[in-house]
Amino acid sequence: MLTIERALVDKIVAHARADHPDEACGVIAGPIGSDRPVRYVAMVNAERSPTFYRFDSLEQLKVWREMDDRDEEPVVIYHSHTSTEAYPSRTDISYAAEPGAHYVLVSTRDPEEVEFRSFRILDGEVTEEEVTVVDTYE
């Protein structure tokens, strides 16, 4: 189960809508071992594509080094789908390299509806998980 603050959900959705019709992507880092997303990091979709995303390799290196320096890990890795449901594609599954991360997808296909879902992806197997949105972690 993913527990996430409403403000972080709002940032992900806003990023997805702002980058539409291209896919948006980013990370939410958290303290190692906590499974608590805390630090929002919007990233650039190096593909600038409505059907595919890829982190810019230099930006990714910088962000992952920052996480190491701060004793953080990628708790959430997110991206958007612009014309399909919020479900991992075969490409998404093949690129899922963080076994402990929650893979969040947001669909921007309907401007009136927020489709926000989270998955665990391990060894090519996709498992949808419940998302609990809270005002604060307390």
C-alpha positions as CSV (number, residue, x, y, z in Angstrom):
1,M,0.0,0.0,0.0
2,L,1.1,3.5,-0.8
3,T,0.4,6.2,1.7
4,I,1.0,9.7,0.3
5,E,0.3,13.2,1.2
6,R,-2.4,15.1,-0.8
7,A,0.0,17.9,-1.6
8,L,2.4,15.4,-3.3
9,V,-0.5,13.9,-5.3
10,D,-1.5,17.4,-6.4
11,K,2.1,18.1,-7.5
12,I,2.2,14.9,-9.6
13,V,-1.2,15.6,-11.2
14,A,-0.3,19.2,-11.9
15,H,3.0,18.2,-13.5
16,A,1.2,15.6,-15.7
17,R,-1.4,18.1,-16.8
18,A,1.3,20.8,-17.5
19,D,3.4,18.5,-19.7
20,H,0.4,17.1,-21.6
21,P,0.3,16.1,-24.5
22,D,3.8,14.8,-23.6
23,E,4.3,12.3,-20.8
24,A,5.6,13.8,-17.5
25,C,7.9,12.0,-15.1
26,G,9.6,12.3,-11.8
27,V,10.5,10.9,-8.4
28,I,9.5,11.4,-4.8
29,A,12.4,10.6,-2.5
30,G,12.1,9.5,1.1
31,P,14.4,8.4,4.0
32,I,16.0,5.0,3.3
33,G,13.8,2.2,4.7
34,S,10.8,4.4,5.6
35,D,8.6,3.8,2.5
36,R,7.4,7.4,3.1
37,P,7.5,9.7,0.0
38,V,8.6,13.2,1.1
39,R,10.8,15.1,-1.4
40,Y,9.1,15.8,-4.7
41,V,11.5,16.0,-7.7
42,A,9.9,16.8,-11.1
43,M,12.2,15.5,-13.9
44,V,12.5,16.1,-17.6
45,N,11.1,13.6,-20.1
46,A,14.1,13.3,-22.3
47,E,12.0,11.8,-25.0
48,R,9.5,14.7,-25.1
49,S,6.9,12.2,-26.3
50,P,3.2,11.6,-25.8
51,T,3.8,7.8,-25.7
52,F,7.1,7.2,-23.9
53,Y,9.2,8.7,-21.1
54,R,12.8,8.4,-20.2
55,F,14.7,10.3,-17.5
56,D,17.6,12.4,-18.9
57,S,20.6,10.3,-17.9
58,L,22.6,13.3,-16.5
59,E,19.6,14.6,-14.5
60,Q,18.9,11.1,-13.2
61,L,22.6,10.7,-12.1
62,K,22.4,14.1,-10.3
63,V,19.0,13.2,-8.6
64,W,20.2,9.7,-7.5
65,R,23.5,11.2,-6.1
66,E,21.4,13.8,-4.2
67,M,19.3,11.0,-2.7
68,D,22.5,9.1,-1.7
69,D,23.9,12.3,-0.1
70,R,20.7,12.7,1.9
71,D,20.3,9.1,2.9
72,E,17.2,8.9,0.7
73,E,15.8,6.4,-1.8
74,P,13.3,6.7,-4.6
75,V,10.0,5.8,-2.9
76,V,7.8,6.8,-5.8
77,I,8.7,6.9,-9.5
78,Y,5.9,8.5,-11.4
79,H,4.9,9.2,-15.0
80,S,1.8,10.0,-17.0
81,H,0.0,8.4,-19.8
82,T,-1.6,10.9,-22.2
83,S,-4.2,8.8,-24.0
84,T,-4.4,5.5,-22.2
85,E,-5.3,4.3,-18.8
86,A,-3.0,4.6,-15.8
87,Y,-1.5,1.1,-16.1
88,P,2.1,0.2,-16.8
89,S,2.9,-0.6,-20.5
90,R,5.3,-3.3,-21.5
91,T,8.0,-0.7,-21.9
92,D,7.3,0.7,-18.4
93,I,7.6,-2.8,-17.0
94,S,10.8,-3.5,-18.8
95,Y,12.4,-0.3,-17.4
96,A,11.3,-0.7,-13.8
97,A,14.6,-1.0,-12.1
98,E,13.8,0.0,-8.5
99,P,12.3,-3.1,-6.8
100,G,11.3,-1.2,-3.7
101,A,9.6,1.7,-5.5
102,H,6.0,2.5,-5.9
103,Y,5.4,3.1,-9.6
104,V,2.6,5.7,-9.8
105,L,0.8,6.4,-13.1
106,V,-1.5,9.3,-13.8
107,S,-3.6,9.4,-17.0
108,T,-4.3,12.8,-18.5
109,R,-6.6,11.4,-21.2
110,D,-9.7,13.0,-19.5
111,P,-9.1,16.6,-18.4
112,E,-12.1,16.3,-16.0
113,E,-11.0,13.2,-14.2
114,V,-7.9,12.2,-12.2
115,E,-6.8,8.7,-12.7
116,F,-4.0,8.1,-10.2
117,R,-2.8,4.5,-9.6
118,S,0.1,2.8,-7.9
119,F,1.9,-0.5,-8.7
120,R,4.7,-2.6,-7.6
121,I,6.8,-4.0,-10.4
122,L,9.2,-6.8,-9.6
123,D,10.8,-9.1,-12.0
124,G,8.4,-8.1,-14.7
125,E,5.3,-8.8,-12.6
126,V,2.9,-5.9,-12.0
127,T,0.8,-5.8,-8.8
128,E,-1.6,-2.9,-8.3
129,E,-1.7,-1.6,-4.8
130,E,-4.1,0.5,-2.7
131,V,-3.3,4.3,-2.5
132,T,-4.2,6.1,0.7
133,V,-4.1,9.9,0.4
134,V,-3.6,11.7,3.7
135,D,-3.5,15.4,4.6
136,T,-0.3,14.9,6.6
137,Y,1.8,12.0,7.8
138,E,1.3,13.3,11.4
